[in-house]
Amino acid sequence: MGEAKRRKAALGDKYGQEERIFPWLPVTKSQAENLYKLTTRVAWIGIGALAVIWVTIRFIGPAFGWWEIQ
């Protein structure tokens, strides 16, 4: 328990708080990790939507007479 007390004395008010990515950026490491996961998920959703739109325009649309490809 002596090490924890020394660490608490050394850190002062910052003891127990999460570390920031950069000292001047008010984003913690766990917040950055959550943002990374969110942006990755949104990117995959966008890729899937792009594929669905492409299939619709390329194959389904001409079958119904929409967007005729010459």
Secondary structure, DSSP 8 states (H G I E B T S, - for coil): -HHHHHHHHHHGGGTTS--BSSTTS--BHHHHHHHHHHHHHHHHHHHHHHHHHHHIIIIIHHHTTSS---
